[in-house]
Amino acid sequence: MSERPRMMLAGVVLDAPNANELAAFYQRLLGWNAVEDEPDWVMLGAPAGGPGLSFQTESAYVRPVWPAGPDDPQMSVHLDIRVDDLEAACAHAEKAGATRADYQPQEHVRVYLDPAGHPFCLFL
């Protein structure tokens, strides 16, 4: 077998009904800047480098349900965001437009939903 070709994770892409609106939310939340901004595609770059976070418009987007039941649209990915102050981070997320999820499975983690319904976790 030949050697594995060089591969590097460049980013994570979230589908949304409107890529620009969801990117604007994550810009408010994370403070990252857009490095690519097209009508149906936006890529945010991490200030310290590393993988970016991108958004693409999907006309047939179906909002995931979390936690999902057997017949609900399933979450396929979620973001984990480490914070220094959980209470302050929660207040900031809500001010940016996030909604706190009804179900909170862990004491040191807070689950939020972005405007398109993607879950993300704030944790210490």
C-alpha angles and dihedrals in degrees: 000000000000125000118280111260116243110272131177129182104244099183152310122268123209121196117223140169086247119020094195094053094048092046089052089054092052090046088057092044100045103021091231122147128233112255093178124027120179128155094264101018132057128173121196119202125216109239092226093047128249130107118350131222117238136187130204129189112243114189092201094047115153116199111238121236119228122227087020126212123214096277098034127106104268127233108241099187139004134192123240112208118190114214136186096217115030096193093049091045091052092051090048092049092052092047089051090055106269123139120220110239116241092229116064110181101184136041097225095041129071119201118211134177121226118223091272092050100256110146119231130179128224111201142168 
